[in-house]
């Protein structure tokens, strides 16, 4: 048996722990400062939309390609995972693509994922809402994070993993926290944004990108994301109806470098106005006053300059496999990244 400690109980840590715990040769402990059920500005995963909406050919593609089949299987076959099927509609304005707006979504009408997601199609011009120049539509999934994260915890526990709370000041300290009481053979680092502050890692390339949302009781389908807004380069417009009574998440913002945890009510008003403009049905045609707000939220995307870090290294004689820095795609790349972690764990333990 190899003793493994996974640090982090966000979607990255829990998915990695789930895959590792399927191997009877691995004895897995999850250690985290924050757990599903917590809402904290240092803990990104509960705040996400969360859906599968890839961008065009960038470094994320392979991770996302390897993730979609599992999310799709869960949506079809495992209702208790809190994932359901939803069409995804991406609306582009040429001016956003030219200006490099934060959400300059798939300008490429022939993207890599067109053969990965079912029912991929280019929306005819005649079917686009006014003001948009092109559109893409495909089958996708939307994840109710309040159900899915506890579901992952349950799957890990069912596989024999143990979970405990701890706040680490150095990644190598995790090696002494295995539930067996013996030193861990390997540590997996899934600390998200806090990888920027954790001793032994201190990754200055990881920065917060602030996303403000409004969760409403109203429901409408399909999910919609637009390439930009007229309210500034760091404001977004997206609508995601979550599974199983999770309401609909309206977004958002993309503010680089901000750690501000409090929602801004003027921003919230703009988010709701944009949502009912692009999707009047959401509020039964009544505009913003037709929305029933559950809560305002702020989450910080763990964006890493140069991309996600999935690699192994020795820190103070302890093998560490890193899996952090997933920015705004931690769910839609979760299985792809975790599968690579499993490979790296095997390589490190064999070294
Ligand atoms: P986190 O969820 O932050 O988890 C980090 C874990 O590490 C926590 O348990 C924390 O307590 C623990 N930890 C950290 N430091 C320590 C320490 N020193 N000691 C002990 N424990 C520690 N992604 C998508 O795929 N699709 C979407 O639609 C989507 N929408 C989003 C919308 C918003 C508004 C936001 C903010 C994000 C969105 N994302 C989306 C991105 C996604 O939420 C993140 O990429 C993902 O949640 C990152 O997960 P993580 O597990 O790496 O980090």
Boltz pocket constraint, residues with backbone or C-beta under 6 A from the ligand:
constraints:
  - pocket:
      binder: B
      contacts: [[A, 7], [A, 8], [A, 9], [A, 10], [A, 11], [A, 12], [A, 13], [A, 31], [A, 32], [A, 33], [A, 34], [A, 35], [A, 42], [A, 43], [A, 44], [A, 45], [A, 46], [A, 47], [A, 48], [A, 49], [A, 50], [A, 51], [A, 52], [A, 53], [A, 166], [A, 167], [A, 168], [A, 169], [A, 190], [A, 191], [A, 192], [A, 193], [A, 194], [A, 195], [A, 198], [A, 209], [A, 210], [A, 211], [A, 212], [A, 213], [A, 251], [A, 252], [A, 298], [A, 299], [A, 300], [A, 301], [A, 302], [A, 323], [A, 324], [A, 325], [A, 326], [A, 327], [A, 328], [A, 329], [A, 330], [A, 331], [A, 332], [A, 333]]
      max_distance: 6.0
